[in-house]
Amino acid sequence: MGWALLGAALLLAVYTLLRRGRRRSPPPRTPLRGRTAIVTGGSGGIGAATALELARCGARVVLAARNAPRGEAAARRIRTMCPQETGNPEVLFMQLDLASLRSVRAFASAFLRQEPHLHLLINNAGVSAGGTTEDGFSLSFQVNHLGHFLLTQLLLERLRSCGPSRVVIVASRAHCAGRLRPETLGHPPPPGPLSTFQDYCDSKLANVLHARELATRLRGTQVTCYAVHPGFVNTELFRHAPLWLKPLFLPLVWLFFLDAAEGAQTSLHCATRDGLERFSGRYFADCRLQEPWPPGRDDQLARALWEASERLVGLGRAGGSPSPAPLQ
Ligand SMILES: NC(=O)c1ccc[n+]([C@@H]2O[C@H](COP(=O)([O-])OP(=O)(O)OC[C@H]3O[C@@H](n4cnc5c(N)ncnc54)[C@H](OP(=O)(O)O)[C@@H]3O)[C@@H](O)[C@H]2O)c1
């Protein structure tokens, strides 16, 4: 028994080392001097790693996050790292709470007043937790989708005028389990870990469909957008998971999960790689174009989600443009 366990542990260790050895090294950096980027949830996890890399490439980077001390500290950390590496002090924090539509509007108007340019919008912030927002929606659904939907609409004109520009929407492979019904969209789920996870999957499906419909509506402009699965990444995303579940997670995290810098690679690929324009609206994972699961290819659902989202965030028809033919 003891030998069998030791053998299994050795096999696992060898597997892990081989797997880590196979991880791809980061691609060459794209110069981004003169470009301005917003990274939502840039205060930690994948967002902080994305912001750091954009700053290393020379972009002016706005970290948009909820928790001011954490956001200020993250911006300071990048500024103090970057002068030695790139001489880029242009990293700043601006407060944005996606769980409050009022805060999204305040952020957008402060940004538009203060910053003349916007070339990259990285809709990265996310939660997987139960609860209801001050606007009466499910917390995960509002932070992950509705708040970003409103933010994107409010910044779209600036993105258009600064084209070529891009929107990257950090979704998840969890979209495969999403079940969206526009008539009950955003309703807070009943308490419990299973319905909280279902709600998370729904919001991630909304992310994939948001990119799809946004691309359709932006056809013919110089703004393109992409949905991204970052991989399974060791971050604080599941900090609200029940305590009993966490020890079960630990070996999985140790064996299979990427670190935050690795998890940022697909977002960075979609934000900076030349020649992706023809793939606007599509889904990327592991820095490659992939097909989303069937619900993520449902153009009728994407359109219904868009219209319901407009209504829920208080944007009329004037906020969007007429819906042309779906993506092929
Ligand atoms: N980790 C994974 O394995 C994985 C897999 C698939 C997809 N993703 C997606 O990747 C994205 C980044 O997640 P992560 O793994 O880096 O998680 P994380 O470490 O928990 O970071 C999430 C970020 O979102 C911010 N945030 C949370 N609620 C917010 C709100 N109400 N308003 C504004 N910002 C808020 C957090 O800021 P605070 O400091 O204020 O909390 C934090 O900066 C998410 O969209 C997630 O769904 C992650």
The ligand as a Tripos MOL2 file, in Angstrom:
@<TRIPOS>MOLECULE
LIG
   48    52     1     0     0
SMALL
NO_CHARGES

@<TRIPOS>ATOM
      1 N1         -9.2770   31.8440  -12.2240 N.am      1 LIG1
      2 C1         -9.7780   31.0070  -13.1350 C.2       1 LIG1
      3 O1         -9.4980   29.7960  -13.1400 O.2       1 LIG1
      4 C2        -10.7030   31.5230  -14.1930 C.ar      1 LIG1
      5 C3        -11.2000   30.6160  -15.1410 C.ar      1 LIG1
      6 C4        -12.0450   31.0930  -16.1360 C.ar      1 LIG1
      7 C5        -12.3890   32.4350  -16.1730 C.ar      1 LIG1
      8 N2        -11.8880   33.2880  -15.2230 N.ar      1 LIG1
      9 C6        -12.3040   34.7050  -15.3090 C.3       1 LIG1
     10 O2        -11.1580   35.5280  -15.2240 O.3       1 LIG1
     11 C7        -11.5280   36.8160  -14.7250 C.3       1 LIG1
     12 C8        -10.5450   37.2680  -13.6590 C.3       1 LIG1
     13 O3        -10.6940   36.4220  -12.5240 O.3       1 LIG1
     14 P1         -9.4990   36.0170  -11.5350 P.3       1 LIG1
     15 O4         -9.4000   34.5450  -11.6260 O.co2     1 LIG1
     16 O5         -8.3010   36.8710  -11.7750 O.co2     1 LIG1
     17 O6        -10.2010   36.3620  -10.1350 O.3       1 LIG1
     18 P2         -9.7390   37.2690   -8.8940 P.3       1 LIG1
     19 O7         -8.3270   36.9770   -8.4950 O.co2     1 LIG1
     20 O8        -10.8150   37.0710   -7.8740 O.co2     1 LIG1
     21 O9         -9.7900   38.7550   -9.4740 O.3       1 LIG1
     22 C9        -11.0210   39.3450   -9.7770 C.3       1 LIG1
     23 C10       -10.8700   40.8240   -9.9430 C.3       1 LIG1
     24 O10       -12.1800   41.3580  -10.1750 O.3       1 LIG1
     25 C11       -12.3790   42.4540   -9.2880 C.3       1 LIG1
     26 N3        -13.7710   42.6240   -8.9080 N.ar      1 LIG1
     27 C12       -14.5560   41.7800   -8.1930 C.ar      1 LIG1
     28 N4        -15.7590   42.3240   -7.9980 N.ar      1 LIG1
     29 C13       -15.7420   43.5520   -8.5840 C.ar      1 LIG1
     30 C14       -16.6710   44.5920   -8.7060 C.ar      1 LIG1
     31 N5        -17.8710   44.5380   -8.1310 N.pl3     1 LIG1
     32 N6        -16.3260   45.6960   -9.3800 N.ar      1 LIG1
     33 C15       -15.0890   45.8020   -9.9380 C.ar      1 LIG1
     34 N7        -14.1460   44.8590   -9.8400 N.ar      1 LIG1
     35 C16       -14.4710   43.7400   -9.1600 C.ar      1 LIG1
     36 C17       -11.5480   42.1160   -8.0650 C.3       1 LIG1
     37 O11       -11.3040   43.3200   -7.3630 O.3       1 LIG1
     38 P3        -11.3670   43.4210   -5.7440 P.3       1 LIG1
     39 O12        -9.9640   43.4950   -5.3530 O.co2     1 LIG1
     40 O13       -12.0760   44.6730   -5.5130 O.co2     1 LIG1
     41 O14       -12.1040   42.2200   -5.2580 O.co2     1 LIG1
     42 C18       -10.2980   41.5160   -8.7060 C.3       1 LIG1
     43 O15        -9.4180   42.5290   -9.1140 O.3       1 LIG1
     44 C19       -12.9740   36.6610  -14.2310 C.3       1 LIG1
     45 O16       -13.8360   37.2150  -15.1920 O.3       1 LIG1
     46 C20       -13.1780   35.1590  -14.1480 C.3       1 LIG1
     47 O17       -14.5230   34.7850  -14.3300 O.3       1 LIG1
     48 C21       -11.0590   32.8640  -14.2340 C.ar      1 LIG1
@<TRIPOS>BOND
     1     1     2 1
     2     2     3 2
     3     2     4 1
     4     4     5 ar
     5     4    48 ar
     6     5     6 ar
     7     6     7 ar
     8     7     8 ar
     9     8     9 1
    10     8    48 ar
    11     9    10 1
    12     9    46 1
    13    10    11 1
    14    11    12 1
    15    11    44 1
    16    12    13 1
    17    13    14 1
    18    14    15 2
    19    14    16 1
    20    14    17 1
    21    17    18 1
    22    18    19 2
    23    18    20 1
    24    18    21 1
    25    21    22 1
    26    22    23 1
    27    23    24 1
    28    23    42 1
    29    24    25 1
    30    25    26 1
    31    25    36 1
    32    26    27 ar
    33    26    35 ar
    34    27    28 ar
    35    28    29 ar
    36    29    30 ar
    37    29    35 ar
    38    30    31 1
    39    30    32 ar
    40    32    33 ar
    41    33    34 ar
    42    34    35 ar
    43    36    37 1
    44    36    42 1
    45    37    38 1
    46    38    39 2
    47    38    40 1
    48    38    41 1
    49    42    43 1
    50    44    45 1
    51    44    46 1
    52    46    47 1
@<TRIPOS>SUBSTRUCTURE
     1 LIG1         1 GROUP 0 **** ****
